[in-house]
Amino acid sequence: MAYLARRTGQALIVLAVAFTATFVLLQALPGDAILIKFESPELGLSPDQIADIRAAYGADNSVIEQFLHTLTGFVVGDFGYSVQYGTAVHELIGAALPGTLALAGFGFLVAVVIAVGLAVLSTLAPFAWLRSFLRSLPGLFVSVPVFWLGIVLIQVFSFQLRLVPVIGADPVQGLILPVLTLAIPISAPLAQVLVRSIDEVQLSPFVAVVRAKGASPARVLWRDVARNAVLPTITIAGVLIGELIGGAVVTETVFGRAGIGRLTEEAVRNQDVAVLQAVVVLAALVFVAVNLVVDLVYPVLDPRLKRKAVAA
């Protein structure tokens, strides 16, 4: 229980720091989103009307008052209103979130499948040159920029091979290339950590004993090595959630998908501070929650860590 309380307290501190840092950085941005939008001659608003709009958004309040107002709103689930759309931010996020969750969820599942496949094949492949080639692929995957990979996949699978349509695609077809674009770079660190863990566990004395009893390489890998080797991979999977969110922003922009990524790109372009603050804090909340779950699951999988957590 003390371990749970300590980890939860640390997670709340991280969220508070992320909120404060985001607020300070957004306040330091040059320009004023309200003036940019409402001072346009096409709207024909008078200075008094613009002043009323600034007062309605609380833009003339002191920084401390704005901070406390924003913090209080976030605590109760009120993220304010978008200057660009004039809509409540939680409604914008609610409309964009399902598309991003589908992309990120399937992207992570495909990344796990690719990573496990590479780790297993690079361990059990019959030829040394093939094992070496498979082990070199994660290094290639991690060095590929997401936007470049998305453009290449569109060019190859949509325009050259005509396997996946870009225009007029149904919901499933519309997910294939974005999911691959997001999954391939994410799979690289997962595969690297998993391969290294498998190598280390295979050198353990208990594995040598199992081999001496005549167990096949596949039996040793699945029944004796995999459970011990997967623990570091779970840790890196939690860390990769942040990269998954960043990759989703770029992927949605490249493929023109509606989601949190596209909403963020438009908010940056229009200096829509309320939307940016909500998106960053939401991303931090997801990142912190996933890593908290990883921290709580880890001692369950490894009894040695459970004893250390209780003793700490």
Buried (B, 14 or more C-beta within 10 A) or exposed (E): EEBEEEBBEBBEEBBEEBBEEBBEEBEEEEEBBBBBBBEEEEEEBEEEEBEEBBEEBEBEBEEEEBBEBBEEBBEEEBBBBBBBBEEBBBEBBEEBBEBBBBBBEBBBEBBBEBBBEBBBBBBEBEEEEEBEEBBEBBEEBBEBEBBEBBBEBBEEBBEEEEEBBBEEBEEEBBBBBBBBBBBBBBBBBBBBBBBBBBBEBBEEEEBEEBBEEEBEEEEBBEEBBBEBBBBBBBBBBBEBBBBBBBBBBBBBBBBEBEBBBBBBBBBBEBBBBBBBBBBBBBBBBBBBBBBBEBBBEBBEEBEEBBEEBEEE
